[in-house]
Amino acid sequence: MLPKISLFEDLSENELEALNNIASKSEIHRGEIIFHEGDKNWDLFIVEAGEIEIGVIDLTGTEKVIARIREKEFFGEMSLYDRTSARSTTARVVRSGNLIRLPSDKLWPLIDAPTPMSRNISSKIMLALSRRLREVTQRAAAVLKCEENIKGKVISVVSSGSGCGKTTFATTMAHIIAREQKRKVLFLDLDLHYGDGSFLLGVYSQNSIVNLARIIHNPDVTAEQIQGHFSLIHENLHILSAPNNIIEAEQLHVENLASIIGCCQKLFDYVVVDTNEGINPVVLAAIEASEHVFFMLDSQDILNVKNSVRFFQVLNTLRFPENKVTVLANKAREDFRPEHLPKTRLRIAGCLPEFQDLSRKDGKTVFQMSPQNRFCSAVRTVVTTIIKDENNARNGINGNHGNGLPGSKDNGKSMLAGKGDHKMLFPSITGENLSILINELKLLLDEGMLPEAEAEARELLKLCHDSSQLYQVFGEILICREIPEEAIIVMRKAIELDANNLLATGMLGHLLADRDQLNRTIQQMNERCQKSARFADCWNDLGRLHGLAGNFDDAQKAFRKALEINPAFRDARINLAIALGESGQPGPALKELEQLDHKGLRGHYFAGCFHQLQGAFAEAYAEFQMATVIRPEYHDLSKRLEHLGVYFSKIEALVQMHRNYLTRHPAFPDLHYKLAELYFQMAKEDEAVAELQEALRLNPNYKEARQRLSQITEKAKVAGAGKKH
C-alpha cells in the first residue's frame, strides 16, 4: 500500500511492511478538511493521489496558504517531533484523490519500541526529514537565482461571449503543450467570476490569483510563497486558480495582473490565460501581456458573430497589434466555410470541429476524457504551429504563427482591418487633468466618501500607472478604510515611482511602525521646507508628518507657517485645529475652526469633537447634526450622535423630575438653580436665565445664582462684540 516516497526511501522491505500494517487508505474529495488548526491530531499522512493545501489563520483572521502537498508527498510530520502541541495549521483537499494515514496511536509505539527495527525506522525517518528540509531550501534558492532574461510565452484565449468553447480550447492547449511537448505550463484562470477552468481541472484552492495579487508587490515576498499559489495538475502542468467566490473576483486589480504574469513568465515556459468573456480592463491587460491571442468564434451563433465584430472594433480603436490575434471558428461542421458567415471585418484563420463534449458531466477536460478525438487533434495542430514559430524565432527564421492552422486557407493575413503594428495604447490623462482628478479624490476623502473615493482611485489607476501622487492618495484612502496591508503595498508603489515623495515615505514608516524612517523623512521634509519657504503645501505636509509622529507642538508650528503664507489654506487650518485638540487644547482648536468661512463636513465634525472634550455637549450635538446633514456616514458620526442622544434623554428626564418637584415646592430657590444648570447643558440659555432670575427673586442673596447670571451676561456681550467686529 505505501508508495515509495522520500520519507521511506531508506527503509528495508521488512520495515516498510511494518508501517504498511498500521496504514489505512481512504478517498478524499475537493474541499474536504483533513484537520483544522488547533485539532488534537498527530497522525502522519501521505498523498497517494490528489493535492492538499496547508494554511494558517493570521492575526487578522485571514487564512494564508503556506504549502501544497502533492502526489507521493507527506504532511503532518511535526507529530514525529512534538507529541503534545495541537495542530498549528489547517489541511484542506484542493484536488480529489486518495490519502494514506499512519495513525499516531500505532505509529508512536512502533517507533518507540526497544527493538532494532524500531530504532532503524526512527533514525531513517529523521534522516529523510532533515534531507527534505535541505532540498526545499535549495529549491527556493535556485528559483530566486533564476535568470531575469528567461521569460516564458503568454497565450491568451478570449471571446466576446459565453458558450464559444474558450475554456475547452484553453485547457486542451495547456494539456497538449505540457504533456506532449514536455514544456512547463501554467494555466492562469482569469474567468474570475466562475472559474470554469479551475473546476474542469479539478482544483479548489483558497490560494487564488486574488491572493497572489495581494502580495505580488511586496519586496519581501519569496519565490516559495509565490509557488505556493500554484496547484499541480500534471508533472509539467500547474494552475493558478480563479477565486472561490464572486466577491473576491472583484478584488483583482489590473495594475497587479501584469506583475503576476511577468512573475509567472520567469517560472514557466508557457502561461495559458483563460480570460472571462467580453471586453473589460482585465481582458485587455491579459491581451497586452500576450505573445499569442486566440479569439474563439461560435460559427453557429449569428449573435456571437455580431458581438465579435464589436469586440474587434474596440481593439482596433485601441490600436491593438493585429498580428497577435488569431481568430478560430469553433463548432465548425463538415460543410463549414468561413465565407458562409455574414460579411464582416473578421478573417478566420482556422476552424475547430464540432464534437459531442461529454467531459463536463464528469467534471473533467476534453483532453482527460478523449485526447485523440477530432477536437484535440485540431488543437494539437495549433500547438505544433506555436512551437514551430518559437523554434523558428530562436533560430532566427522569420516565421508566421498563422501558417498551418486547422482548416485555414488564408493563414498569413491580418485578422483586423487597417494597417500598422502599433503598441496597444490605453486612454491617457494629461498632467493638468490628473491634478484636478486627484484633488477631487482628496475632496471625496475629506467628505468621508471612502467607498466612492476608493472606486474612483482604482478607475484612475487603470488609466494612469505612473503617478506617485495618485498612489499616495489611494494609500491614504486605504488607511482610512482600515486596509493597512494594501495601503503598505500602494505606498511602496508611490515611492517606487518617485523616491522624493516624502509624504508617502513618512506614511509608510508610520504604517510599518518604523519610527526611524518616519523621523528621517521629517528631517528631509524640514530641509525641503527651508529651501522652499514660500510653499504652503510643503509646510502643511511637514505638519502632517509631525502629527503621525505625535509631535503635535511641531505640527502646530508647521501648520501656522502654512497659514502665514496662505491664510485661506483651509486644509492647514483644520489640521492646526486637530493638532491643538490632540495636545489637549480644544478651546484654541475651536477658535481656529471659527475662522473658517465654511466649516464643511470635517470642520463641523471636529468642532463637535472639541466641544465634547470641553463638556459642551449641546454645542457638540449641534455641530454633529450639521455634519450629518452633509454626510451621515462620516467616520463615527452616527455613534457620537447616538451617545449624545442617550445623554440628552437622561437630562430631559432630570428636567422633568425637577419640574415635578417645583410644582410641589415652587418657593425652593435651589431647585430653580439646579434646573437652570440642566438647561445650560441643553444649550437652552433663555430658560436657564429665567430660572436663575426666579432663584434670585426668591433669595436675593443667592451668591452662586448671581455669579452664574453675570457669567451669561458677560458671555453674551463678548459674543455680540465679536459679531460686530
N, C-alpha and C positions, 0 to 999 in steps of 0.2 A: 504493500500500500504506500509506504513512504517513498516519495520521489528522491532522486539523487540531488540534494541541494547542498550548497556550500557549508551549511552548518554541520552536515553529517558526512562530508566527503572523506574524513579521516577514519571513520568508523569501520570496523570489520563487519562481515556478514552476520555473525552472531550478535554483535552489539546492535546492529540495525534491526535484527529480528526482535530483540528485547524491547526496543522502542516501538516497533510495529505492533507488538502485542497489547500495548496500552493505548494505541491511537484509534481515533474514530473519524469517519469521513461523513460530511453532510453537504447538501446542496445549499448554496447561498444565492440570494436574489437582490437585484439592484435596489438600493435604498435601505436595506436591512442593516440594523445596528448590531455589531458583534459584541461590543461592550462600550459603556459610557465612562466618561471621565468621572472618577470618584467611586467606581464599582470596586467591590472586593472580589477581584477575579485575578488569578495568577496563572491561567493556562497559557500554553505556548501554541501558536497557530502557524500553519503552513498553507500557502495558497497553491492548490493544485491547478486550478483554472479560475480566471476572473481577475478582479482587481479590488484592492482595499485602499481606502483613504484614511489617513491618520490625522486627526485635528485636535486642537485645543481651544478653549474659550479664554479670550484675553480679558483685560481689566474692564473693557467697555462692553463685555458681553457678546462680542462678535467671535464667531468661530473662524479660526485660522488653520488652513491645511499645512502641515509641516512635512508630510511624507506620503508616498504612494507605494503600495506593496503589490507586486505583480506576480505572475506565474513563477513557481519554483523559488519564491522568496518567503521569508518568515517574519513574524512580528509577535510582540508580547514577550520578548526575550528578557526584559528587565526583571521579570519574575525569577529569573535564574540568579540575579544578584540580590534583589530586595524582596523578601518574602513577607513583609508586613505592610508596606505602604499600598494605598489604593491606586487604581489606575490613574495616571496623570494625563491621559489622552482619551479620545473617542475614536473607535474604529467603525467605519461605515463602508458598506459594499457599494462600489460605483459601477462594477460590471459583473454580471451573474457568472457563477461557476461552481467550483467545489472547494471546500475548506477542510483541512485535516487538523484535528485538535489533539493535543497532548495534555490531558488534564493534570493540574498541579498535584492533586491528591495521589496520583500514581507516579508522576514523573519525579517528584522530590524523593520519595522513598527509594526509587530506582537509582538515582544519582548519589544519594547519601549512604546507601548500603555499604558496609565494610567489606566489600569484595573487590578483587582486581578488576572485574568487568565494570563495576560502578565507577571506580576511580578513573579508569580509562575513558569511559563515556564523558565524565565530568570534565577532565582535563582537555580532551579533544574538542568538546563543545566550546569551552572557554577560549581555546586557541583559535578556533574558527571565528568566534565573535571578535577577537582582537584583530584578526586579519581583515574581517569585513569593515571594521572601523577605519583601518588604514586605506583600504580601497576606495571607500566613499570619499575620504579626504583628498586622495589623489585625483579621483574623477572630477571633483569640484574644481580643484586647482587647474586641471587640464582644460576645462571649459573656460575658466577665466582667462587663460593664456592663449585662447584661440586667436588666429589672425584676424585683424579687423577687416582686411580687404576681401575675406571669403564671404560671399553673400549668395544665398540660395535664390532660386527663381520664384516669383509670386504669380500665381494663376488665379484669377477671379472668375466666378461664374455668376452671371446676372440675368435678370429677366424683368419684363415690365409688369408681370402679374403672377399669380399663383397657378399651379397646375401645368407648368411648362416643362417639367422634368428637370429643373435646375439641380435639385438636391440629388436626384438619381444619377445625373451625369457627373456631378462633383464627387460623390462618394465612389462611383465606379472608377473614375480617373485616378483618385487617390490610391485606391487598392492596386490598380494596374501598375502605376509608377513605383509603388513601394514593393509589391510582391514580385512583379515580373521584371521590372527594370532595376530592382535592387537599390533604389535610391531612398534616402531618408526623407520621409514626408510628414508634414504636419497638416492635418485637416483643421482649418480655422472656421468654426461655425459662427458666422455673422448673422444667421437667422435668429436675431436676438429675442424675439417675442415667442417663438415656437420651438426653435432648436430641433428641427426635423432630422438634421444630420446627426446630432448627438444621440437622438432616440434610435435611429436606424443602426448606428454603430454600437449601440448597447451601453452608452455611458451616461451615468447620473453622477455628477460631481458638484460638490459645494464650491470647488475652486474653479470658477469660470473665468472667461475673458474679462468680466467686470472686476473680479477680484484682482486679476493681474494688472488691470489699468490703475488700480489704487496704489500700487507700489512701484510701477514701472519707472517713475521719475525720481524715486528715492535713491540718492547716490550710494547708500549703504546696502542696497539690495544685492544679494549674492546670486550666482548662477544656479546654485542648488534651489534657492527659493523660487526662481523663475521656472526651472524644470519641474518643480513640484506641482505646477499648474497643468502639466500635460499628462493625459491618460494614454497608456499603451494599448493599441488595438492589435497590432501585429509586430513582428520583430523590427520592421522598418517604418511602421505607421503609428503615429500619435495623433491625438486630437486635443485641441483647446476648445472646450465645450462652451455652448451658449449658457446664459444664466438660467436658473431653475424657475424663475417667475417673471411676470411682465413688469413688475415694479422695478426690479433690478435692471431689466433691459433698458430702461430709460436713463440709467446712470452711466452708460458708456459714452464718453465724450470724444468727439472727433479728434481733438488735439492729442489724445492718448493713443489713438489707433495706429498712426504712423510709427510711433515709438515701439509699440508692440510688434508690428510687422517687421520693423527693422531689426529688433532683437531676435525674432524667430528666424530671420534670414541667416543669422550667424550660427544657428544651431541645426538647421535642416537644409537639405538640397533643394526641396520644393515646399512651398506653402500654398496649399489649395484652399481658396477662400470661397465658402458658400454664403453669398450675401442674402439679405432679405429682399423680397421682390419690390419693384418700383424704384423710384429715384429719390434719394434723400442724401443728406451730408455724409452719413456713414458709408453708403454705397459709393458715392463719389470719391471719398477718401481711399476706399479699397481699390477702385479703378485706377486712381492716380498712382498708387504704390505698385501696380502690377506690370509685369512684362507682357503677359498674355491676358486677354479678356475674352471669354466666350459668352456670347449673348444667345440665350435659348428662346426660340420662337416656336409657338404651338402652331404647326402647319394646318391644323383642323379647326382653329378658332379664329374667325374673322375679326372679332373684337380684340383679340390679343395682337393681331397684325396691326390694327389701328393704333392700339396703345403703344406698340413697339415703335411705330413711326414717331409718335410724340416723344418717346424716350430718347430717340436719336436726335430729335430736334434740339432737345436740351443739351445733349453732349456737344452737338455742333455749335450751339450758341456759346458754350464754354470753351470752344476751340480745343476740344479733346483730340489727341493724335489719332488719326484714322487707322493707321497701320497696326494699332494694338488690338482692334476689335475683330473678332471672327463671329459671324452670325451662323448659327446652326439651326436648321429646321428640324424640330423633333416630331415624333409620332408620324413620320412620313410613310405613307402606304407605297405599295409596289409601283403604282402608276403616278406617284407624285413627281411633279416637275416645278421648279421654282417659278417658272413663267406662268404657272396656273394661278399664282397669287395675284391679287389686285396690284396694279402698277403703283409702286412706292419707291422711295429712295433706298430701300433696303436691298442689299445684294447678298444672296445666300451663298455661303462658301462651302457648305456641305450639309448632308442630311443624316439623321439618326432614325433608324427604322421603328415603326410601331410594333409593339410586342405586348403580350399579356404579362403584366407585372403582378406576381403573387407574393413578392417578397415582404410587402408591408404587413400582410396578415401575420407573419411570424416575427415582425419587428426586426428584420434584417435587411441588408442591402442586396441589390440585384446581383452583384459580384459574388457575395457569400452564398446565394442560393443557386446561381447558374452562371459560372464565369465564362462559359463558352457559348452563350446564346447570341443571337444576332446583334442585340444592342451592345453587349460587351465587346464583340468583335469590332463594331464600328468605333467605339470609344478607343479601343486598342490601336486603331489606325491613327486617331488623333494624337494619342500619346507618342506613337512612333514618330510622327511628324515633329512633335515638340522636341523629343530627344535628338532627332536628326538635326534640327535647327541649332540646338545647343552645341552639338559636336561640330557643326559647320562654323559656328561663331568662334568656338575655341580654336579651330584650325585656320581661321582667317578666311573662310569661304563665305561669300555673300549669299546667304540663304533667304528663303521666303516662307514664313510659317504657314502660309495658305496652301502650299502645294501638298497634294496627296491626301486631302481631307475626303472623307467618305461621301460619294455622290456628287463631288464637286466638278464643275466644268468651267468655272471662271475663277480659278483659285488665286491668281495673282492680283486681282483687282481690289480696289478700296471698298470698304463697307459703308462709307459715308460719302455723300456728295460733296463737291468742292475740293480745293487743293490746299497744300501746305502741311507742314509737320510741326505744328505748334505745341508747345508745352501747355498742359491744362492750366487755365487761369481762373481763379475764383474772383468774385467781385471784390474790388479794392476800396479802401476808405482813405481819404486824404487826411493829412495830419490835422488840419483845421477842423474837419468834421469829427475826427476821433476825439479831439479835445472837448468838443461840445457834447458828444455822446458820453464821455467819461464823467463830465460834470452832471449830466442827467442821472448817471448811475449813483453819484455821490448824493444827489438830491433824494433819490429813492431810498438810499441808505439812511440819510438824516431823518426821513419821514417814517422810518421803521418798516418800509415795504420790502422786507427781506426776500420773500419768495419771488416777487417781481424783479427785484434787483439781481438776484442770482440768475434767473431765467434770461434777463437782458444781457448780463455779462457773458453767459455761455453762448448766446447767439452772436455777440460781438466777437468772441474768440474764434468763431468759425470763419470769420472774415478777416480777422487781424491777429496773426500769430506772433507778431514781433514787437508788441508794445509792452514794455516793462511796467509802465504806469497802469495799464489795463489789468495786468495780472495782479499788481499790488492792490488795486481797489477790489478786485474779485476776492483776493485773500482776506481783505477787511470784511467783506460781506460774509465769507465763510466763518470768520471768527465770531461775528455777531450771531450767526446761525448755529454756533456751538458745534462746528465740524473742524476741530483743530488739526486732525490728521491730514485732511485735504488742504487746509489753509497752509500747512507747512510745505506741501508739495508745490502749491501755487506761488508762495513767496519765494521759494528756491528758484522757480522758473523766472520770476521777475528779476531776481539778482543775476541769474544766468544771462538774461538779455541785456541787463545794464548793471554792472558791478557798482556803479555810482548811485544807485537807488538806495540811499541811506535809510529812508523811512521803511522800505521793505526789509532791509538788513536788520534794523532795530526791532521791527515786529517779529521777525524770525527768531532773533535772540530771545525775545520775551516768550514766544511760544515754546521754545526749547528749554526755557528756564536757564539760558546761558547768560549769566549776569556779566561776564567779561565781554562777550560780544556786544551786548547792549551798551555797556559803558564805553567801549571803543567807538561804537557808532555815534554815541552822543558827543564824544570828543571830536570826531570827524565833522559832525553836523555843526558843532560850535565853530570850528575853524572855517567852515563854508560860510556861516552867517557873518563872521568877521570880515571875510573877503567880499561878501555881497550884502553889506549892511543895510541897503535900502530895499531889500526884497522881503516884504511882509510874509509871504508864503514860507520862506526859509525859516524865519523865526517861529512861525506857527508850528512847523514840523518839528523844530527843536523842542518846543514846549510839549508836544505830544509824546516825544521820546522820553523826556524827563518824567512825564506823567506815568508812562509804562514802568519806569524805574522806581516810581514812588517818590521822586524828588519834586514835591509839589511847590516848594518855595522857588526853586529854579524854574519850574514850569511857569509859575506866575510871572517871573521876570521876562521870560521869553515871549509870553503872550502879550504882556504890556508893551514890549518893544514892537511887536507886530502891530498893535493898535496905535502906537505912537506914529508909525509910518502910515498906517491907513486906519483912521478912527472908525470907518464904516465897515471894517472887516468883521462881518457877523460871526463867522466860524471861530475866529480868535476870541471874540467877546464871550461866546458861550463856553469855549474851552477854559477861559480865565475863570469864569464863574464856577465851573466844575472843579478846577484846581483849588479855588478858595474853599469850596464846600468840602473837598477831600481833606483839607488841612484844618477842618473844624471851624470855618468862618462862614456860616450860612448867611449872616447879615450882610457883609460886604458882597457875597455872591449874588444876593438878591438885588443889591444896588447896581451891580453890573448888568444884570438882566433887564432892569428897569430902563436902561439907556437904549435898549433896542426899540426901534420904531414899530417893529412887528415881531413878537416873540416866536411865532411859529410853533410847530409841534415840539421840538427839542426845548425851546425856551420855556413854554408852559409846563412841560414835564419836569424839568429841573427846578423851576420856580416852586412847583408843588413839593418836590423833594426837600428843598431848603426850608420852606415854610413848615413842613412836617418835622424837620430836625429842630426847629425853634419852638415846637409845640403849638404853632398857629394852625390848628387842624382845619378850621373853617376856610382860611385862605388857601391852604393846601388843596382842600376839596374843590374849591372854585377853580384853581389852576388846572387840576387834573380833569375837571369837567370840560374846560376849554380845549384841552389836549384831546379828549375823547371825541369832541365834535370833528376834529381833523382826522384822527385815526384811532378807533377804539382798540385795535390790536397791538398798539405800540408797546413794546417791552412788557413790563409787569403792570401796566396802567390799570387794567381791569382788577387785578388783585389788590392794588393800593386803594382803589375806589371802594372795593368790597369791604376791606378792613375799616376804612373811614366810615363807610355806611353803617357798619355794625357799631362803631364807636358813637356815632351821632344818634343812633336809635336808642342807645343807653342814656345819652344826655337828654333826649326827649322824654324818656321815662322819668328821669330825675326832675326835669322841669315840671312835668305833670304832678309828680309827688309833692313838690314844693307848693304848687298852686293849690293842691288839695289841703295842705297844711294851712295856707293863708286864708282859705275860705273859713277855716275854723278859728284861726288866730291871726286876724288881719293886723293887729297892733304890734307884732313882733318885728322890730327892725332887722334883726339878724337873718330872718327868713328872706326878707327883701334883698339884703346884701348878697346872700348865697345864690338867690335866684338871678341877680344881676351878673354874678360871676359865670353862671351857666350860660346866660345869654351872650356873654363875651366869647365864650368858647364856640358858640354857634355863629359868631360874627353878626349878632343882632344888637347893634350898638344903641339904637333908639330905645328898644325895650330895656336894655341894661341901664341906660341913663335914667329912664323913668323909675326903675326900681330903686336906684341909688338916691334919687331925689325923694322918693317916698320914705326910704330909711332915714334920711336926714330930717324930714318933716317930723317923723316920729321921735327922733333923737338928734337934735341939732349938734350935740357934742360927739357924734359918731365919727371918730377920727379916721378910721380906715375907709369909710364910705366917702368922706370929703376928699381924702387923698386920691382915691380911685377916680372920682369925678374930675378932679383937677388934671390928672394924667390924660383923661379922654379929651378934655378941653384943649390942653396943650398940643396933643397929637393932631387934633382937627385943625388948629392954627398952622402947624408945620405943613400939614398936607395941603392946606389952602395956599400957603406961600409958595410951595413947590409948583402948584398948578399955574399960579400967576407967572412964575419965573419961566 
